[in-house]
Amino acid sequence: MLYRLLFNLRNLCCAYDGWVWHIIFSIRYYCGIGFKAFMRLLGPVMIIGANLLFFNIIYNYMFHLLPKMSGDNVMLYFTHFLFGFFLLSNIEFNYMGCIFTPPGHPEPCLDPRRYLGLKINHRQRNLVDHYAFNTTLELEPAVNYRWCKHCKCIKPPRTHHDSITGRCILHMDHYCPWMGNCVGKNNYRYFVLFLIYLFLGCVYILMVSYYVVQLVTIERAPNSVALMYLTNAAVLTFTIGLSAGISVLILLVFHTFLVLTNQTTLEFYINWEERREAKEQGYVFKNPFDKGWRKNLIRVFGDCAWYHYMNMSVRDSVPCDYPALPQEYQSRDLESSGRRTLNHTAPSTSQ
């Protein structure tokens, strides 16, 4: 009797434990869906908000700051007008390019067994399952092809699945809510140039607004409504430019480092962990994608003269370092871990 009571109590605890875990995983699942939907909806809101900030600064610059700064000097007015238009056009061009340019996606693969190889039953070493296939094909340390069960495609090296957009992204850097888009292979150049020109625009608008505030302070006209509006416009523009400039500067310095070392944001954190583990094990980790700063710049801006890097253009991005699909699987040297190492010549980097 006591044994049956303890047995029933154990089954009740197991059922209760399973029920609790079911609730936890359900909450986690629906929270994940809600977060993805929120991020997708947040993108258009932040894009509209960013353009409203641009419009506010442009309005204050054109109708308050620029007339006060140039005075009666027409040549000075048009010089500043053209320079401001140059900065604004580059900011908006690269911003729109980053928003509307697809970051790049791998094509679906109908026969992954052809490229990743079949998986062997580990209980019966010589039995090959003709339906199961390997999920990872390693070319060299930290460089591998992987199978994405969501997109049904083979992910080339440096490709990651973005949970917000629900697609695999070539050279994925991050999902940017200000763009409402993933930053990847095809639009990363637009993103970097957007940061550069936005920082230059912030510096320029800070200088202009500070100069106007100094002019207003020198004049000290009492009870002037026009002067009050001018002061408010200059202070507001200075505040927006300062807060945006500091944020953009931090991002620009970080992404300049990433460009020069041929890393993405995701790879930076991955390599950080790899470097820490390598140090603990007594060897030095080396980024396998770093080809030197010159070639790293070419990967982002293209093989052109350095003074063309910052031009407004819609030229194609540089091809990936690795082909979209690996060579057909040839190795039958299987490991107990289920991972496969390609033991023949690595794919050409020309594609």
C-alpha positions in Angstrom: 0.0 0.0 0.0 2.8 2.4 0.9 4.7 1.5 -2.2 1.6 2.2 -4.4 1.1 5.5 -2.6 4.7 6.6 -3.2 4.5 5.5 -6.8 1.3 7.5 -7.5 2.9 10.5 -5.7 5.9 10.2 -8.0 3.8 10.1 -11.1 1.8 13.1 -9.8 5.0 15.1 -9.3 6.3 14.1 -12.7 3.1 15.2 -14.3 3.1 18.4 -12.4 6.7 19.1 -13.3 5.9 18.4 -17.0 2.9 20.7 -16.8 5.0 23.5 -15.3 7.7 23.2 -18.0 5.0 23.1 -20.7 3.6 26.5 -19.4 7.1 27.9 -19.2 8.0 26.9 -22.8 4.6 28.2 -24.0 5.1 31.6 -22.4 8.6 31.7 -23.9 7.3 30.8 -27.3 4.6 33.4 -27.4 6.8 36.1 -25.9 9.3 35.4 -28.7 6.5 35.8 -31.3 5.4 39.0 -29.6 8.9 40.4 -29.6 9.4 39.6 -33.3 6.1 41.3 -34.2 7.0 44.3 -32.0 10.4 44.7 -33.7 8.8 44.5 -37.2 6.2 47.1 -36.3 8.8 49.3 -34.6 10.9 49.6 -37.8 8.5 51.9 -39.7 7.8 54.0 -36.6 11.5 54.6 -36.1 12.1 55.3 -39.7 9.3 58.0 -39.6 10.8 59.3 -36.4 14.3 59.6 -37.9 13.0 61.5 -40.9 11.0 63.8 -38.7 14.2 64.6 -36.8 15.9 65.3 -40.1 13.1 67.6 -41.2 13.2 69.5 -37.9 17.0 70.1 -38.3 16.6 71.1 -41.9 13.8 73.5 -41.1 15.8 75.2 -38.3 18.9 75.3 -40.5 17.2 76.8 -43.5 14.9 79.3 -41.9 16.7 80.3 -38.7 20.4 79.4 -38.5 21.6 79.9 -42.0 20.0 83.3 -42.6 21.4 84.5 -39.2 24.9 83.1 -39.9 25.3 84.4 -43.4 23.6 87.8 -42.9 23.7 89.8 -46.1 26.6 87.8 -47.6 24.9 85.9 -50.5 28.0 84.0 -51.4 28.4 82.7 -47.8 24.7 81.7 -47.8 25.0 79.6 -51.0 28.3 78.1 -49.9 26.7 76.8 -46.7 23.5 75.8 -48.5 25.4 73.7 -51.0 27.5 72.0 -48.4 24.5 71.3 -46.2 22.7 69.9 -49.3 25.7 67.7 -50.1 25.6 66.2 -46.6 21.9 65.8 -46.5 21.7 64.1 -49.9 24.4 61.6 -48.9 22.7 60.9 -45.6 19.4 60.2 -47.2 20.8 58.3 -50.2 22.7 55.8 -47.9 19.8 55.7 -45.4 17.3 54.8 -48.2 19.9 52.4 -49.7 20.2 50.6 -46.4 16.4 50.4 -45.9 15.4 49.2 -49.4 18.4 47.1 -50.4 17.9 43.4 -49.6 20.9 42.2 -47.4 21.3 39.0 -49.4 19.9 35.5 -48.8 21.1 32.0 -49.7 19.0 30.1 -52.1 17.0 27.1 -50.9 18.7 23.7 -51.3 16.5 20.8 -52.5 19.2 18.1 -52.0 21.4 18.9 -49.0 22.7 15.3 -48.9 24.6 16.0 -52.1 26.7 18.7 -50.5 26.7 17.9 -46.8 26.9 14.1 -47.0 24.8 11.3 -45.5 24.8 10.7 -41.8 25.8 7.2 -40.5 24.0 5.4 -37.8 26.4 5.5 -34.8 25.0 2.3 -33.3 25.7 0.4 -36.5 28.8 2.0 -37.9 28.4 0.8 -41.4 24.7 1.6 -41.8 24.0 4.7 -43.8 20.7 6.5 -43.4 19.8 7.7 -46.9 17.3 10.2 -45.5 19.5 11.8 -42.7 22.3 14.2 -43.6 24.9 16.1 -41.8 24.1 19.6 -40.6 27.6 21.0 -40.6 30.5 20.7 -43.2 33.7 22.3 -41.9 36.3 23.7 -44.3 38.7 24.9 -41.6 38.3 26.0 -38.0 35.5 28.6 -37.6 34.7 28.3 -41.4 31.8 25.9 -42.2 28.6 25.4 -44.1 25.6 24.7 -42.0 22.0 23.6 -42.7 19.2 25.9 -41.7 16.0 24.0 -40.8 13.9 27.1 -41.0 14.9 28.3 -44.4 15.7 24.9 -45.8 19.0 26.1 -47.2 22.7 25.6 -46.7 24.2 28.6 -45.0 27.6 29.6 -46.4 30.3 30.7 -44.0 29.4 34.0 -42.2 25.7 33.5 -42.8 23.2 33.5 -39.9 19.5 33.1 -39.5 17.7 36.3 -38.4 14.8 35.5 -36.1 13.1 38.8 -36.6 12.8 38.7 -40.4 12.8 34.9 -40.4 15.4 34.6 -43.1 19.1 33.7 -43.4 21.3 36.7 -44.1 24.6 36.6 -46.0 27.4 38.3 -43.9 24.8 39.2 -41.3 25.8 42.1 -39.1 22.7 42.9 -37.1 19.1 43.8 -37.4 18.7 47.6 -37.2 15.3 48.9 -36.1 16.2 52.4 -37.4 16.4 50.8 -40.9 13.6 48.2 -40.4 16.0 45.8 -42.2 18.9 43.5 -41.6 22.4 44.8 -42.3 24.2 42.3 -44.4 26.4 41.7 -47.4 24.5 43.9 -49.9 23.7 46.9 -47.7 26.6 47.1 -45.2 28.4 49.7 -47.4 25.3 51.9 -47.3 25.2 51.5 -43.5 28.8 52.5 -43.0 28.6 55.5 -45.3 25.4 56.5 -43.6 27.2 56.6 -40.2 30.1 58.6 -41.8 27.9 61.3 -43.4 25.5 61.4 -40.4 28.5 62.1 -38.1 29.8 64.8 -40.4 26.3 66.3 -40.5 26.1 66.3 -36.7 29.5 68.0 -36.4 28.6 70.6 -39.0 25.2 71.4 -37.4 26.8 71.6 -34.0 29.3 74.2 -35.3 26.6 76.2 -37.0 24.2 76.2 -34.0 27.0 77.1 -31.6 28.1 80.0 -33.8 24.5 81.3 -33.9 24.1 81.1 -30.2 27.3 83.1 -29.8 25.9 85.7 -32.2 22.6 85.9 -30.2 24.5 86.2 -26.9 26.6 89.1 -28.3 23.5 91.0 -29.6 21.5 90.8 -26.4 18.4 92.3 -27.9 15.8 92.7 -25.1 12.3 91.3 -25.5 12.7 90.2 -29.0 10.3 87.5 -30.1 12.3 86.7 -33.3 15.5 86.4 -31.2 13.7 84.1 -28.8 12.6 81.8 -31.6 16.1 81.9 -33.1 17.7 81.0 -29.7 15.2 78.1 -29.2 15.9 76.8 -32.7 19.6 76.9 -32.2 19.5 75.3 -28.8 17.2 72.5 -30.0 19.3 71.8 -33.0 22.5 71.8 -30.9 20.9 69.3 -28.4 19.7 66.9 -31.2 23.1 67.2 -33.0 25.0 66.5 -29.8 23.0 63.5 -28.6 22.9 62.0 -32.1 26.6 62.8 -32.8 27.8 61.0 -29.6 25.8 57.9 -30.4 26.8 57.8 -34.0 30.5 58.4 -33.2 30.5 55.3 -30.9 28.9 53.2 -33.6 31.2 54.6 -36.3 34.3 53.8 -34.3 33.1 50.3 -33.6 32.2 49.6 -37.3 35.5 51.2 -38.5 37.2 48.6 -36.4 35.0 45.8 -37.8 35.7 46.9 -41.4 39.4 47.0 -40.9 39.5 43.6 -39.3 36.9 42.0 -41.6 34.3 41.1 -38.9 30.6 41.5 -38.4 29.0 42.4 -35.1 28.0 38.8 -34.6 31.5 37.6 -35.4 33.0 40.1 -33.1 31.2 38.5 -30.1 31.9 35.0 -31.4 35.6 35.8 -31.9 35.7 37.4 -28.4 34.6 34.1 -26.9 36.9 32.1 -29.2 39.9 34.3 -28.2 39.1 33.9 -24.5 38.9 30.1 -24.8 42.1 30.0 -26.9 43.9 32.0 -24.3 42.8 29.6 -21.5 44.0 26.7 -23.6 47.4 28.3 -24.3 47.2 29.3 -28.0 46.4 32.4 -30.0 43.2 32.7 -31.9 43.3 34.3 -35.4 40.3 35.6 -37.3 40.2 33.4 -40.4 38.5 36.1 -42.5 41.1 38.9 -41.8 43.0 39.4 -45.0 44.8 42.7 -44.0 43.2 46.1 -43.8 43.5 47.0 -47.5 41.7 43.9 -48.7 39.2 44.2 -45.9 38.3 47.7 -47.1 37.9 46.3 -50.6 35.5 43.7 -49.3 33.1 46.5 -48.1 33.7 49.4 -50.6 34.7 47.5 -53.7 37.9 47.3 -55.7 38.1 51.0 -56.7 40.2 54.1 -55.9 40.0 55.2 -52.2 38.4 58.5 -53.2 35.5 56.6 -54.8 34.7 54.9 -51.5 32.3 57.6 -50.3 30.6 58.4 -53.6 26.9 57.9 -54.0 26.5 54.8 -56.2 24.5 51.6 -56.5 27.3 49.4 -57.6 27.1 45.7 -56.8 28.7 44.4 -53.6 31.8 42.4 -53.6 31.2 38.6 -54.1 31.3 36.4 -51.1 34.6 34.8 -50.0 33.0 31.4 -50.4 30.6 30.0 -53.0 26.9 29.7 -52.1 27.2 25.9 -52.1 30.2 23.7 -51.2 31.6 21.2 -53.6 29.7 17.9 -53.7 30.4 15.8 -50.7 33.2 13.3 -51.3 34.5 12.4 -47.8 33.5 9.2 -46.1 35.8 9.7 -43.2 33.1 10.1 -40.5 33.5 11.4 -37.0 31.6 10.2 -33.9 30.4 13.8 -33.3 28.4 13.8 -36.5 30.4 16.7 -37.9 32.1 16.4 -41.3 35.4 17.8 -42.4 36.0 18.5 -46.1 39.2 16.6 -46.9 39.6 17.8 -50.4 40.6 21.2 -51.9 38.7 24.1 -50.5 36.3 25.9 -52.8 37.5 28.7 -55.0 37.0 32.2 -53.7 36.3 33.6 -57.1 32.6 33.1 -56.9 
